[in-house]
Amino acid sequence: MPNRSSVAGHTPQRTCVICRKKNEKVKMIRFVLNEKNIIIDYRQRLNMRGYYTCDDNGCILLLDRWIKKKSRKSN
């Protein structure tokens, strides 16, 4: 029995870490955090924990604040 993701026409969905809206994976920007540095993963293949944000100026501008907040939680 095939699972839901193997159905033809399925498009992966991701959630923006800033505004929490869901969108297609290819329309989102993937980035990873490497010791408080942001690495934009254009090819979406880095072997690290990835986060997604909308391709929207508002979400991208708030990304720095989100990273600072995340780094405080991990300490």
CORLIN-V625506 format. One record per residue. N is the residue number from 1. SS is DSSP state (helix for helix, strand for strand, loop for the rest). OMEGA is omega in radians with two decimals (none if undefined). NEAR is the number of other ideal C-beta (glycine too) atoms within 10 Angstrom. Layout:
{{N;SS;OMEGA;NEAR} {N;SS;OMEGA;NEAR}}
//
This chain:
{{1;loop;-3.13;3} {2;loop;3.08;7} {3;loop;-3.05;7} {4;helix;-3.08;6} {5;helix;3.13;7} {6;helix;3.13;8} {7;loop;3.14;8} {8;loop;3.12;5} {9;loop;-3.14;4} {10;loop;3.04;10} {11;loop;-3.13;9} {12;loop;3.13;9} {13;strand;3.06;11} {14;strand;-3.12;21} {15;strand;3.10;15} {16;loop;-3.13;19} {17;loop;-3.11;18} {18;loop;-3.04;19} {19;loop;3.10;13} {20;loop;3.07;8} {21;loop;3.10;12} {22;strand;3.13;10} {23;strand;3.11;17} {24;strand;-3.09;10} {25;helix;-3.09;12} {26;helix;3.13;9} {27;helix;-3.12;11} {28;strand;3.07;24} {29;strand;3.13;19} {30;strand;3.06;18} {31;strand;3.09;23} {32;strand;3.10;15} {33;strand;-3.14;16} {34;strand;-3.12;10} {35;loop;3.09;5} {36;loop;3.03;10} {37;strand;3.09;9} {38;strand;3.05;12} {39;strand;3.09;13} {40;strand;-3.10;11} {41;loop;-3.08;16} {42;loop;-3.12;10} {43;loop;3.14;7} {44;loop;-3.10;14} {45;loop;3.14;8} {46;loop;-3.04;15} {47;loop;3.13;7} {48;loop;3.11;11} {49;loop;-3.10;7} {50;strand;3.07;16} {51;strand;-3.09;22} {52;strand;3.03;22} {53;strand;3.11;21} {54;strand;3.03;20} {55;loop;-3.05;12} {56;loop;-3.10;15} {57;helix;-3.14;8} {58;helix;3.14;9} {59;helix;-3.13;19} {60;helix;3.12;14} {61;helix;3.14;10} {62;helix;-3.08;15} {63;helix;3.14;17} {64;helix;3.12;10} {65;helix;3.13;10} {66;helix;-3.14;14} {67;helix;3.10;17} {68;helix;3.13;10} {69;helix;3.14;9} {70;helix;-3.14;13} {71;helix;3.08;12} {72;helix;-3.14;8} {73;helix;-3.07;6} {74;helix;3.14;7} {75;loop;none;4}}
//
